[in-house]
Amino acid sequence: MTGTLDRLLAEIRNCRICADHLPHAPRPVLAATTRARILIAGHAPGIRVHRSGVPWDDPSGDRLRAWLGVRRETFYDPTRFAIIPMGFCYPGTVKGSGDLPPRPECAAAWHARLMQALPRVEFTLVLGRYAQDWHLGDRRRKTLTETVAGWTDYMPRYLPLPHPSGRNNGWLARNPWFEAEVIPALRRRVTSLLA
């Protein structure tokens, strides 16, 4: 299985499916090994991550690591965390409203194969609407807030979360239950899987 995943990751890192739709040359950013028990499924790399080539290497990643209660060394250990966004390359921005959605080609071409190549994943953090659409499918509720508020219905396999972007500071302020209830449960689950 390891060889299968290694070949698949090599294919993905050479992917050029959506090159004509990207603002920069493709630079797929993801990390995984067959030993990972936790999967982080987000949207797509931002411009900082595109430049560094390191997943979640930005303020959103800092907040995500704080939510998880893990240090950078643990977070970037691919035997512990698989990091597979819905889009592997930076999609560009919409003037005044942040990054564009992840390119749909990635999920269609790669995600089912990736999930099959990750046999030990027991827990998936589903960050934001695009990841929730793919990973939760029909189980996703009408809004992101309703989906996250119903988090206990998805445990212990999945945990829907808002994206940790600073653009969601308002959402976090309006929903204090998230940090009071969801974050402690997230940390307990992560701690148990990393033990």
N, CA and C atoms as an extended XYZ file, in Angstrom:
585
Properties=species:S:1:pos:R:3:atomname:S:1:resname:S:1:resid:I:1 pbc="F F F"
N         0.826       -1.213        0.000 N   MET     1
C         0.000        0.000        0.000 CA  MET     1
C         0.858        1.261        0.000 C   MET     1
N         2.006        1.231        0.718 N   THR     2
C         2.880        2.406        0.754 CA  THR     2
C         3.356        2.780       -0.637 C   THR     2
N         3.758        1.762       -1.431 N   GLY     3
C         4.206        2.036       -2.792 CA  GLY     3
C         3.116        2.647       -3.634 C   GLY     3
N         1.876        2.178       -3.432 N   THR     4
C         0.736        2.734       -4.165 CA  THR     4
C         0.558        4.207       -3.835 C   THR     4
N         0.606        4.545       -2.558 N   LEU     5
C         0.443        5.936       -2.152 CA  LEU     5
C         1.606        6.782       -2.664 C   LEU     5
N         2.816        6.292       -2.574 N   ASP     6
C         3.976        7.044       -3.069 CA  ASP     6
C         3.838        7.351       -4.557 C   ASP     6
N         3.396        6.361       -5.340 N   ARG     7
C         3.198        6.591       -6.781 CA  ARG     7
C         2.090        7.607       -7.021 C   ARG     7
N         1.032        7.497       -6.254 N   LEU     8
C        -0.092        8.421       -6.398 CA  LEU     8
C         0.328        9.842       -6.048 C   LEU     8
N         1.061       10.024       -4.959 N   LEU     9
C         1.543       11.359       -4.581 CA  LEU     9
C         2.471       11.929       -5.651 C   LEU     9
N         3.307       11.093       -6.247 N   ALA    10
C         4.188       11.555       -7.322 CA  ALA    10
C         3.361       12.014       -8.521 C   ALA    10
N         2.323       11.273       -8.861 N   GLU    11
C         1.434       11.674       -9.960 CA  GLU    11
C         0.794       13.028       -9.659 C   GLU    11
N         0.290       13.168       -8.439 N   ILE    12
C        -0.386       14.409       -8.058 CA  ILE    12
C         0.580       15.578       -8.105 C   ILE    12
N         1.786       15.393       -7.632 N   ARG    13
C         2.753       16.500       -7.619 CA  ARG    13
C         3.165       16.921       -9.025 C   ARG    13
N         2.913       16.067      -10.005 N   ASN    14
C         3.180       16.404      -11.408 CA  ASN    14
C         1.910       16.795      -12.160 C   ASN    14
N         0.793       16.881      -11.458 N   CYS    15
C        -0.495       17.173      -12.087 CA  CYS    15
C        -0.515       18.572      -12.705 C   CYS    15
N        -1.104       18.668      -13.884 N   ARG    16
C        -1.260       19.947      -14.576 CA  ARG    16
C        -2.678       20.092      -15.133 C   ARG    16
N        -3.628       19.328      -14.567 N   ILE    17
C        -5.000       19.297      -15.081 CA  ILE    17
C        -5.611       20.689      -15.211 C   ILE    17
N        -5.434       21.513      -14.193 N   CYS    18
C        -6.107       22.820      -14.202 CA  CYS    18
C        -5.128       23.979      -14.418 C   CYS    18
N        -3.959       23.697      -14.980 N   ALA    19
C        -2.918       24.720      -15.142 CA  ALA    19
C        -3.422       25.972      -15.855 C   ALA    19
N        -4.301       25.805      -16.825 N   ASP    20
C        -4.794       26.960      -17.590 CA  ASP    20
C        -5.725       27.855      -16.782 C   ASP    20
N        -6.169       27.373      -15.632 N   HIS    21
C        -7.120       28.131      -14.807 CA  HIS    21
C        -6.474       28.750      -13.566 C   HIS    21
N        -5.193       28.544      -13.391 N   LEU    22
C        -4.505       29.010      -12.185 CA  LEU    22
C        -3.738       30.301      -12.442 C   LEU    22
N        -3.596       31.156      -11.416 N   PRO    23
C        -2.848       32.403      -11.586 CA  PRO    23
C        -1.336       32.203      -11.604 C   PRO    23
N        -0.868       31.066      -11.116 N   HIS    24
C         0.559       30.730      -11.071 CA  HIS    24
C         0.737       29.311      -11.584 C   HIS    24
N         1.970       28.934      -11.844 N   ALA    25
C         2.243       27.553      -12.248 CA  ALA    25
C         1.746       26.604      -11.164 C   ALA    25
N         1.234       25.429      -11.537 N   PRO    26
C         0.760       24.475      -10.533 CA  PRO    26
C         1.858       24.109       -9.535 C   PRO    26
N         1.461       24.038       -8.289 N   ARG    27
C         2.347       23.571       -7.230 CA  ARG    27
C         1.487       22.826       -6.219 C   ARG    27
N         1.145       21.576       -6.511 N   PRO    28
C         0.290       20.820       -5.588 CA  PRO    28
C         0.929       20.697       -4.206 C   PRO    28
N         0.136       21.017       -3.176 N   VAL    29
C         0.617       20.978       -1.795 CA  VAL    29
C        -0.275       20.030       -1.001 C   VAL    29
N         0.327       18.930       -0.541 N   LEU    30
C        -0.355       17.954        0.291 CA  LEU    30
C         0.706       17.090        0.959 C   LEU    30
N         0.290       16.314        1.952 N   ALA    31
C         1.228       15.443        2.671 CA  ALA    31
C         0.458       14.245        3.193 C   ALA    31
N         1.050       13.049        3.046 N   ALA    32
C         0.375       11.852        3.549 CA  ALA    32
C         1.328       10.669        3.572 C   ALA    32
N         1.079        9.763        4.501 N   THR    33
C         1.683        8.437        4.500 CA  THR    33
C         0.577        7.447        4.864 C   THR    33
N         0.817        6.190        4.614 N   THR    34
C        -0.193        5.173        4.940 CA  THR    34
C        -0.346        4.982        6.435 C   THR    34
N         0.557        5.535        7.228 N   ARG    35
C         0.483        5.383        8.692 CA  ARG    35
C        -0.397        6.433        9.360 C   ARG    35
N        -0.749        7.499        8.658 N   ALA    36
C        -1.524        8.590        9.260 CA  ALA    36
C        -2.891        8.098        9.736 C   ALA    36
N        -3.266        8.520       10.932 N   ARG    37
C        -4.567        8.153       11.501 CA  ARG    37
C        -5.539        9.325       11.490 C   ARG    37
N        -5.007       10.534       11.258 N   ILE    38
C        -5.837       11.741       11.237 CA  ILE    38
C        -5.668       12.405        9.881 C   ILE    38
N        -6.784       12.761        9.270 N   LEU    39
C        -6.785       13.450        7.984 CA  LEU    39
C        -7.304       14.865        8.178 C   LEU    39
N        -6.582       15.821        7.632 N   ILE    40
C        -7.033       17.210        7.631 CA  ILE    40
C        -7.450       17.543        6.205 C   ILE    40
N        -8.741       17.795        6.031 N   ALA    41
C        -9.293       18.103        4.715 CA  ALA    41
C        -9.763       19.556        4.715 C   ALA    41
N        -9.040       20.403        4.004 N   GLY    42
C        -9.393       21.814        3.920 CA  GLY    42
C        -9.775       22.195        2.504 C   GLY    42
N        -9.648       23.480        2.206 N   HIS    43
C       -10.047       23.998        0.890 CA  HIS    43
C        -8.933       23.855       -0.131 C   HIS    43
N        -8.015       24.813       -0.116 N   ALA    44
C        -6.904       24.856       -1.072 CA  ALA    44
C        -5.826       25.750       -0.477 C   ALA    44
N        -4.587       25.590       -0.918 N   PRO    45
C        -3.520       26.443       -0.381 CA  PRO    45
C        -3.765       27.917       -0.688 C   PRO    45
N        -3.387       28.771        0.250 N   GLY    46
C        -3.365       30.202       -0.002 CA  GLY    46
C        -2.042       30.578       -0.654 C   GLY    46
N        -1.854       31.854       -0.916 N   ILE    47
C        -0.651       32.298       -1.619 CA  ILE    47
C         0.614       32.033       -0.804 C   ILE    47
N         0.561       32.182        0.520 N   ARG    48
C         1.747       31.903        1.341 CA  ARG    48
C         2.154       30.439        1.252 C   ARG    48
N         1.167       29.567        1.298 N   VAL    49
C         1.444       28.134        1.202 CA  VAL    49
C         1.934       27.791       -0.206 C   VAL    49
N         1.355       28.424       -1.207 N   HIS    50
C         1.843       28.211       -2.576 CA  HIS    50
C         3.328       28.551       -2.669 C   HIS    50
N         3.701       29.654       -2.059 N   ARG    51
C         5.107       30.084       -2.135 CA  ARG    51
C         6.035       29.158       -1.352 C   ARG    51
N         5.609       28.714       -0.167 N   SER    52
C         6.486       27.878        0.674 CA  SER    52
C         6.432       26.406        0.298 C   SER    52
N         5.289       25.961       -0.225 N   GLY    53
C         5.109       24.537       -0.503 CA  GLY    53
C         4.825       23.707        0.735 C   GLY    53
N         4.578       24.372        1.871 N   VAL    54
C         4.320       23.688        3.140 CA  VAL    54
C         2.848       23.891        3.508 C   VAL    54
N         2.076       22.815        3.676 N   PRO    55
C         0.663       22.970        3.992 CA  PRO    55
C         0.432       23.731        5.298 C   PRO    55
N        -0.571       24.580        5.290 N   TRP    56
C        -0.981       25.313        6.489 CA  TRP    56
C         0.161       26.139        7.088 C   TRP    56
N         1.043       26.639        6.255 N   ASP    57
C         2.183       27.450        6.688 CA  ASP    57
C         1.802       28.922        6.653 C   ASP    57
N         0.788       29.272        7.440 N   ASP    58
C         0.240       30.622        7.429 CA  ASP    58
C        -0.553       30.834        8.727 C   ASP    58
N        -1.140       32.008        8.931 N   PRO    59
C        -1.904       32.243       10.169 CA  PRO    59
C        -3.072       31.263       10.358 C   PRO    59
N        -3.696       30.823        9.272 N   SER    60
C        -4.761       29.816        9.413 CA  SER    60
C        -4.205       28.533       10.011 C   SER    60
N        -3.010       28.163        9.591 N   GLY    61
C        -2.364       26.975       10.141 CA  GLY    61
C        -2.025       27.140       11.609 C   GLY    61
N        -1.605       28.353       11.987 N   ASP    62
C        -1.320       28.612       13.405 CA  ASP    62
C        -2.577       28.401       14.244 C   ASP    62
N        -3.707       28.922       13.745 N   ARG    63
C        -4.961       28.759       14.486 CA  ARG    63
C        -5.370       27.290       14.509 C   ARG    63
N        -5.223       26.600       13.393 N   LEU    64
C        -5.587       25.186       13.342 CA  LEU    64
C        -4.759       24.370       14.330 C   LEU    64
N        -3.461       24.619       14.387 N   ARG    65
C        -2.609       23.897       15.349 CA  ARG    65
C        -3.014       24.208       16.786 C   ARG    65
N        -3.417       25.455       17.042 N   ALA    66
C        -3.901       25.817       18.385 CA  ALA    66
C        -5.197       25.054       18.700 C   ALA    66
N        -6.100       24.981       17.729 N   TRP    67
C        -7.329       24.217       17.943 CA  TRP    67
C        -7.010       22.759       18.272 C   TRP    67
N        -6.058       22.190       17.537 N   LEU    68
C        -5.696       20.786       17.733 CA  LEU    68
C        -4.923       20.559       19.029 C   LEU    68
N        -4.252       21.607       19.510 N   GLY    69
C        -3.403       21.475       20.687 CA  GLY    69
C        -2.122       20.717       20.389 C   GLY    69
N        -1.578       20.893       19.167 N   VAL    70
C        -0.340       20.199       18.784 CA  VAL    70
C         0.726       21.203       18.354 C   VAL    70
N         1.977       20.784       18.496 N   ARG    71
C         3.106       21.597       18.071 CA  ARG    71
C         3.335       21.392       16.575 C   ARG    71
N         4.102       22.307       15.980 N   ARG    72
C         4.404       22.226       14.545 CA  ARG    72
C         5.039       20.888       14.173 C   ARG    72
N         5.967       20.399       15.009 N   GLU    73
C         6.672       19.160       14.679 CA  GLU    73
C         5.685       17.994       14.563 C   GLU    73
N         4.721       17.946       15.454 N   THR    74
C         3.719       16.882       15.421 CA  THR    74
C         2.803       17.055       14.219 C   THR    74
N         2.362       18.272       13.992 N   PHE    75
C         1.447       18.573       12.888 CA  PHE    75
C         2.056       18.190       11.545 C   PHE    75
N         3.343       18.451       11.387 N   TYR    76
C         4.003       18.181       10.107 CA  TYR    76
C         4.624       16.792       10.030 C   TYR    76
N         4.279       15.922       10.943 N   ASP    77
C         4.717       14.535       10.871 CA  ASP    77
C         3.665       13.775       10.053 C   ASP    77
N         3.970       13.431        8.795 N   PRO    78
C         2.950       12.807        7.946 CA  PRO    78
C         2.558       11.398        8.383 C   PRO    78
N         3.276       10.833        9.340 N   THR    79
C         2.837        9.549        9.884 CA  THR    79
C         1.713        9.750       10.895 C   THR    79
N         1.502       10.987       11.296 N   ARG    80
C         0.431       11.309       12.242 CA  ARG    80
C        -0.747       11.988       11.552 C   ARG    80
N        -0.448       12.984       10.717 N   PHE    81
C        -1.486       13.751       10.032 CA  PHE    81
C        -1.296       13.660        8.521 C   PHE    81
N        -2.343       13.263        7.822 N   ALA    82
C        -2.388       13.409        6.367 CA  ALA    82
C        -3.073       14.750        6.106 C   ALA    82
N        -2.515       15.533        5.201 N   ILE    83
C        -3.070       16.854        4.899 CA  ILE    83
C        -3.424       16.867        3.417 C   ILE    83
N        -4.723       16.802        3.151 N   ILE    84
C        -5.196       16.686        1.772 CA  ILE    84
C        -6.322       17.694        1.540 C   ILE    84
N        -6.004       18.841        0.952 N   PRO    85
C        -7.045       19.822        0.670 CA  PRO    85
C        -7.907       19.391       -0.521 C   PRO    85
N        -9.034       20.022       -0.684 N   MET    86
C        -9.914       19.707       -1.808 CA  MET    86
C        -9.292       20.131       -3.134 C   MET    86
N        -8.536       21.200       -3.122 N   GLY    87
C        -7.760       21.630       -4.282 CA  GLY    87
C        -6.308       21.681       -3.856 C   GLY    87
N        -5.408       21.165       -4.669 N   PHE    88
C        -4.007       21.072       -4.266 CA  PHE    88
C        -3.190       22.310       -4.603 C   PHE    88
N        -3.695       23.149       -5.499 N   CYS    89
C        -2.950       24.332       -5.936 CA  CYS    89
C        -3.696       25.607       -5.565 C   CYS    89
N        -2.942       26.678       -5.403 N   TYR    90
C        -3.523       27.987       -5.100 CA  TYR    90
C        -4.436       28.411       -6.252 C   TYR    90
N        -5.725       28.669       -5.952 N   PRO    91
C        -6.675       28.968       -7.031 CA  PRO    91
C        -6.733       30.432       -7.458 C   PRO    91
N        -6.115       31.332       -6.688 N   GLY    92
C        -6.227       32.759       -6.977 CA  GLY    92
C        -7.226       33.411       -6.040 C   GLY    92
N        -7.473       34.687       -6.260 N   THR    93
C        -8.369       35.427       -5.375 CA  THR    93
C        -9.508       36.084       -6.142 C   THR    93
N       -10.549       36.393       -5.378 N   VAL    94
C       -11.650       37.205       -5.862 CA  VAL    94
C       -11.449       38.563       -5.222 C   VAL    94
N       -11.409       39.602       -6.014 N   LYS    95
C       -11.136       40.940       -5.485 CA  LYS    95
C       -12.085       41.266       -4.336 C   LYS    95
N       -11.497       41.543       -3.174 N   GLY    96
C       -12.267       41.967       -2.012 CA  GLY    96
C       -12.918       40.856       -1.205 C   GLY    96
N       -12.810       39.589       -1.646 N   SER    97
C       -13.498       38.559       -0.867 CA  SER    97
C       -12.675       37.292       -0.655 C   SER    97
N       -11.381       37.376       -0.736 N   GLY    98
C       -10.547       36.226       -0.408 CA  GLY    98
C       -10.247       35.325       -1.587 C   GLY    98
N        -9.804       34.127       -1.263 N   ASP    99
C        -9.396       33.174       -2.292 CA  ASP    99
C       -10.600       32.596       -3.023 C   ASP    99
N       -10.353       32.223       -4.270 N   LEU   100
C       -11.359       31.518       -5.056 CA  LEU   100
C       -11.589       30.125       -4.461 C   LEU   100
N       -12.695       29.491       -4.807 N   PRO   101
C       -12.913       28.114       -4.352 CA  PRO   101
C       -11.832       27.191       -4.922 C   PRO   101
N       -11.633       26.033       -4.291 N   PRO   102
C       -10.681       25.071       -4.851 CA  PRO   102
C       -11.136       24.646       -6.247 C   PRO   102
N       -10.186       24.395       -7.118 N   ARG   103
C       -10.518       23.905       -8.456 CA  ARG   103
C       -11.185       22.528       -8.314 C   ARG   103
N       -12.288       22.284       -9.011 N   PRO   104
C       -13.006       21.013       -8.864 CA  PRO   104
C       -12.281       19.815       -9.478 C   PRO   104
N       -11.318       20.075      -10.341 N   GLU   105
C       -10.611       18.975      -11.010 CA  GLU   105
C        -9.878       18.057      -10.021 C   GLU   105
N        -9.356       18.638       -8.942 N   CYS   106
C        -8.589       17.839       -7.979 CA  CYS   106
C        -9.433       16.736       -7.361 C   CYS   106
N       -10.570       17.122       -6.814 N   ALA   107
C       -11.414       16.122       -6.161 CA  ALA   107
C       -11.846       15.047       -7.151 C   ALA   107
N       -12.247       15.470       -8.346 N   ALA   108
C       -12.719       14.513       -9.346 CA  ALA   108
C       -11.615       13.539       -9.763 C   ALA   108
N       -10.404       14.031       -9.899 N   ALA   109
C        -9.307       13.202      -10.401 CA  ALA   109
C        -8.615       12.371       -9.325 C   ALA   109
N        -8.546       12.885       -8.110 N   TRP   110
C        -7.624       12.285       -7.150 CA  TRP   110
C        -8.208       11.809       -5.826 C   TRP   110
N        -9.262       12.413       -5.329 N   HIS   111
C        -9.644       12.181       -3.936 CA  HIS   111
C       -10.098       10.759       -3.620 C   HIS   111
N       -10.872       10.145       -4.464 N   ALA   112
C       -11.308        8.771       -4.167 CA  ALA   112
C       -10.095        7.843       -4.083 C   ALA   112
N        -9.154        8.011       -4.986 N   ARG   113
C        -7.944        7.181       -4.961 CA  ARG   113
C        -7.117        7.449       -3.709 C   ARG   113
N        -7.023        8.702       -3.312 N   LEU   114
C        -6.273        9.033       -2.098 CA  LEU   114
C        -6.905        8.412       -0.866 C   LEU   114
N        -8.216        8.494       -0.750 N   MET   115
C        -8.886        7.938        0.428 CA  MET   115
C        -8.655        6.426        0.506 C   MET   115
N        -8.660        5.749       -0.634 N   GLN   116
C        -8.411        4.305       -0.646 CA  GLN   116
C        -6.978        3.985       -0.228 C   GLN   116
N        -6.055        4.899       -0.489 N   ALA   117
C        -4.638        4.661       -0.181 CA  ALA   117
C        -4.269        5.062        1.247 C   ALA   117
N        -5.256        5.468        2.040 N   LEU   118
C        -5.020        5.879        3.435 CA  LEU   118
C        -5.822        4.965        4.370 C   LEU   118
N        -5.415        3.719        4.517 N   PRO   119
C        -6.228        2.734        5.244 CA  PRO   119
C        -6.323        2.949        6.747 C   PRO   119
N        -5.401        3.702        7.330 N   ARG   120
C        -5.394        3.828        8.789 CA  ARG   120
C        -6.131        5.062        9.288 C   ARG   120
N        -6.597        5.918        8.383 N   VAL   121
C        -7.284        7.141        8.826 CA  VAL   121
C        -8.545        6.759        9.592 C   VAL   121
N        -8.615        7.264       10.826 N   GLU   122
C        -9.763        7.000       11.696 CA  GLU   122
C       -10.577        8.265       11.974 C   GLU   122
N        -9.987        9.409       11.681 N   PHE   123
C       -10.610       10.678       12.068 CA  PHE   123
C       -10.276       11.723       11.014 C   PHE   123
N       -11.309       12.373       10.488 N   THR   124
C       -11.119       13.397        9.463 CA  THR   124
C       -11.678       14.719        9.945 C   THR   124
N       -10.816       15.729        9.964 N   LEU   125
C       -11.246       17.092       10.252 CA  LEU   125
C       -11.681       17.693        8.927 C   LEU   125
N       -12.946       18.096        8.861 N   VAL   126
C       -13.531       18.560        7.612 CA  VAL   126
C       -13.709       20.070        7.732 C   VAL   126
N       -12.747       20.803        7.170 N   LEU   127
C       -12.643       22.245        7.369 CA  LEU   127
C       -13.300       23.027        6.238 C   LEU   127
N       -14.439       23.614        6.521 N   GLY   128
C       -15.102       24.478        5.558 CA  GLY   128
C       -16.067       23.741        4.640 C   GLY   128
N       -16.835       24.534        3.920 N   ARG   129
C       -17.947       24.031        3.108 CA  ARG   129
C       -17.526       23.071        2.007 C   ARG   129
N       -16.459       23.387        1.274 N   TYR   130
C       -16.076       22.540        0.138 CA  TYR   130
C       -15.651       21.148        0.604 C   TYR   130
N       -14.896       21.093        1.674 N   ALA   131
C       -14.497       19.795        2.224 CA  ALA   131
C       -15.711       19.067        2.798 C   ALA   131
N       -16.625       19.799        3.418 N   GLN   132
C       -17.818       19.169        3.970 CA  GLN   132
C       -18.698       18.604        2.861 C   GLN   132
N       -18.803       19.328        1.744 N   ASP   133
C       -19.582       18.812        0.610 CA  ASP   133
C       -19.052       17.453        0.165 C   ASP   133
N       -17.741       17.333        0.035 N   TRP   134
C       -17.154       16.099       -0.497 CA  TRP   134
C       -17.159       14.981        0.544 C   TRP   134
N       -16.691       15.269        1.750 N   HIS   135
C       -16.528       14.215        2.762 CA  HIS   135
C       -17.836       13.819        3.443 C   HIS   135
N       -18.736       14.761        3.633 N   LEU   136
C       -19.984       14.453        4.338 CA  LEU   136
C       -21.142       14.192        3.384 C   LEU   136
N       -21.047       14.714        2.174 N   GLY   137
C       -22.084       14.478        1.166 CA  GLY   137
C       -23.464       14.862        1.654 C   GLY   137
N       -24.402       13.931        1.523 N   ASP   138
C       -25.796       14.188        1.909 CA  ASP   138
C       -25.984       14.377        3.409 C   ASP   138
N       -24.993       13.988        4.185 N   ARG   139
C       -25.095       14.159        5.644 CA  ARG   139
C       -24.861       15.615        6.047 C   ARG   139
N       -24.285       16.407        5.147 N   ARG   140
C       -24.037       17.816        5.428 CA  ARG   140
C       -25.382       18.534        5.559 C   ARG   140
N       -25.455       19.457        6.506 N   ARG   141
C       -26.702       20.191        6.714 CA  ARG   141
C       -26.774       21.419        5.812 C   ARG   141
N       -27.835       22.158        5.940 N   LYS   142
C       -28.111       23.263        5.021 CA  LYS   142
C       -27.025       24.338        5.031 C   LYS   142
N       -26.492       24.653        6.205 N   THR   143
C       -25.457       25.684        6.312 CA  THR   143
C       -24.243       25.123        7.040 C   THR   143
N       -23.125       25.808        6.883 N   LEU   144
C       -21.917       25.412        7.605 CA  LEU   144
C       -22.162       25.468        9.108 C   LEU   144
N       -22.831       26.514        9.585 N   THR   145
C       -23.091       26.645       11.019 CA  THR   145
C       -23.923       25.469       11.530 C   THR   145
N       -24.952       25.079       10.789 N   GLU   146
C       -25.778       23.944       11.212 CA  GLU   146
C       -24.965       22.649       11.210 C   GLU   146
N       -24.100       22.502       10.223 N   THR   147
C       -23.276       21.293       10.149 CA  THR   147
C       -22.319       21.228       11.327 C   THR   147
N       -21.640       22.341       11.609 N   VAL   148
C       -20.696       22.361       12.729 CA  VAL   148
C       -21.440       22.205       14.054 C   VAL   148
N       -22.610       22.837       14.179 N   ALA   149
C       -23.386       22.726       15.418 CA  ALA   149
C       -23.840       21.281       15.668 C   ALA   149
N       -23.998       20.504       14.602 N   GLY   150
C       -24.387       19.106       14.741 CA  GLY   150
C       -23.192       18.168       14.792 C   GLY   150
N       -22.066       18.667       15.236 N   TRP   151
C       -20.801       17.934       15.196 CA  TRP   151
C       -20.862       16.556       15.843 C   TRP   151
N       -21.643       16.402       16.909 N   THR   152
C       -21.683       15.098       17.587 CA  THR   152
C       -22.279       14.006       16.694 C   THR   152
N       -23.088       14.388       15.702 N   ASP   153
C       -23.688       13.410       14.793 CA  ASP   153
C       -22.659       12.790       13.848 C   ASP   153
N       -21.508       13.427       13.705 N   TYR   154
C       -20.488       12.961       12.755 CA  TYR   154
C       -19.326       12.228       13.450 C   TYR   154
N       -19.244       12.396       14.755 N   MET   155
C       -18.164       11.777       15.524 CA  MET   155
C       -18.423       10.288       15.686 C   MET   155
N       -17.410        9.457       15.851 N   PRO   156
C       -15.997        9.794       16.014 CA  PRO   156
C       -15.209        9.814       14.700 C   PRO   156
N       -15.877        9.563       13.567 N   ARG   157
C       -15.177        9.458       12.273 CA  ARG   157
C       -14.828       10.827       11.681 C   ARG   157
N       -15.743       11.772       11.788 N   TYR   158
C       -15.565       13.097       11.190 CA  TYR   158
C       -15.823       14.182       12.226 C   TYR   158
N       -15.192       15.328       12.006 N   LEU   159
C       -15.520       16.508       12.787 CA  LEU   159
C       -15.558       17.703       11.836 C   LEU   159
N       -16.758       18.206       11.539 N   PRO   160
C       -16.857       19.395       10.687 CA  PRO   160
C       -16.471       20.643       11.479 C   PRO   160
N       -15.640       21.459       10.863 N   LEU   161
C       -15.164       22.689       11.486 CA  LEU   161
C       -15.276       23.838       10.504 C   LEU   161
N       -15.345       25.074       11.000 N   PRO   162
C       -15.211       26.209       10.085 CA  PRO   162
C       -13.753       26.279        9.642 C   PRO   162
N       -13.500       26.961        8.570 N   HIS   163
C       -12.112       27.162        8.173 CA  HIS   163
C       -11.453       28.058        9.226 C   HIS   163
N       -10.207       27.795        9.613 N   PRO   164
C        -9.561       28.598       10.662 CA  PRO   164
C        -9.033       29.950       10.188 C   PRO   164
N        -9.445       30.393        9.034 N   SER   165
C        -9.012       31.680        8.492 CA  SER   165
C        -9.460       32.842        9.373 C   SER   165
N        -8.662       33.890        9.360 N   GLY   166
C        -9.045       35.113       10.052 CA  GLY   166
C       -10.335       35.707        9.507 C   GLY   166
N       -10.698       35.346        8.287 N   ARG   167
C       -11.965       35.812        7.718 CA  ARG   167
C       -13.164       35.265        8.493 C   ARG   167
N       -12.932       34.252        9.325 N   ASN   168
C       -14.011       33.673       10.127 CA  ASN   168
C       -14.013       34.165       11.569 C   ASN   168
N       -13.265       35.222       11.863 N   ASN   169
C       -13.271       35.768       13.221 CA  ASN   169
C       -14.670       36.168       13.656 C   ASN   169
N       -15.442       36.743       12.759 N   GLY   170
C       -16.820       37.132       13.078 CA  GLY   170
C       -17.675       35.920       13.416 C   GLY   170
N       -17.515       34.856       12.624 N   TRP   171
C       -18.266       33.623       12.888 CA  TRP   171
C       -17.917       33.079       14.266 C   TRP   171
N       -16.631       33.062       14.585 N   LEU   172
C       -16.193       32.549       15.885 CA  LEU   172
C       -16.755       33.396       17.026 C   LEU   172
N       -16.806       34.711       16.838 N   ALA   173
C       -17.354       35.605       17.868 CA  ALA   173
C       -18.848       35.373       18.058 C   ALA   173
N       -19.563       35.086       16.960 N   ARG   174
C       -21.016       34.862       17.044 CA  ARG   174
C       -21.366       33.470       17.555 C   ARG   174
N       -20.407       32.573       17.565 N   ASN   175
C       -20.669       31.183       17.945 CA  ASN   175
C       -19.696       30.727       19.029 C   ASN   175
N       -19.773       31.323       20.231 N   PRO   176
C       -18.817       30.974       21.291 CA  PRO   176
C       -18.889       29.520       21.720 C   PRO   176
N       -19.998       28.832       21.471 N   TRP   177
C       -20.123       27.407       21.777 CA  TRP   177
C       -19.053       26.590       21.061 C   TRP   177
N       -18.581       27.073       19.906 N   PHE   178
C       -17.598       26.315       19.134 CA  PHE   178
C       -16.315       26.114       19.946 C   PHE   178
N       -15.769       27.208       20.476 N   GLU   179
C       -14.530       27.081       21.241 CA  GLU   179
C       -14.777       26.474       22.621 C   GLU   179
N       -15.974       26.630       23.153 N   ALA   180
C       -16.273       26.076       24.475 CA  ALA   180
C       -16.539       24.564       24.428 C   ALA   180
N       -17.167       24.067       23.344 N   GLU   181
C       -17.582       22.670       23.292 CA  GLU   181
C       -16.794       21.843       22.283 C   GLU   181
N       -16.634       22.376       21.077 N   VAL   182
C       -16.046       21.586       19.993 CA  VAL   182
C       -14.534       21.443       20.146 C   VAL   182
N       -13.857       22.529       20.458 N   ILE   183
C       -12.394       22.477       20.552 CA  ILE   183
C       -11.921       21.493       21.627 C   ILE   183
N       -12.502       21.478       22.830 N   PRO   184
C       -12.069       20.465       23.810 CA  PRO   184
C       -12.293       19.029       23.319 C   PRO   184
N       -13.416       18.780       22.630 N   ALA   185
C       -13.672       17.436       22.096 CA  ALA   185
C       -12.663       17.098       20.999 C   ALA   185
N       -12.341       18.066       20.167 N   LEU   186
C       -11.332       17.878       19.125 CA  LEU   186
C        -9.993       17.496       19.745 C   LEU   186
N        -9.575       18.226       20.750 N   ARG   187
C        -8.281       17.950       21.390 CA  ARG   187
C        -8.254       16.564       22.042 C   ARG   187
N        -9.349       16.180       22.672 N   ARG   188
C        -9.402       14.850       23.287 CA  ARG   188
C        -9.256       13.755       22.231 C   ARG   188
N        -9.962       13.911       21.118 N   ARG   189
C        -9.906       12.893       20.064 CA  ARG   189
C        -8.503       12.826       19.457 C   ARG   189
N        -7.903       13.968       19.194 N   VAL   190
C        -6.564       14.007       18.611 CA  VAL   190
C        -5.553       13.396       19.577 C   VAL   190
N        -5.629       13.773       20.847 N   THR   191
C        -4.712       13.234       21.843 CA  THR   191
C        -4.808       11.715       21.915 C   THR   191
N        -6.016       11.187       21.856 N   SER   192
C        -6.187        9.729       21.942 CA  SER   192
C        -5.594        9.033       20.727 C   SER   192
N        -5.709        9.626       19.550 N   LEU   193
C        -5.185        9.005       18.332 CA  LEU   193
C        -3.672        9.139       18.219 C   LEU   193
N        -3.113       10.179       18.820 N   LEU   194
C        -1.662       10.376       18.758 CA  LEU   194
C        -0.935        9.593       19.847 C   LEU   194
N        -1.655        9.117       20.840 N   ALA   195
C        -1.032        8.408       21.970 CA  ALA   195
C        -0.343        7.126       21.516 C   ALA   195
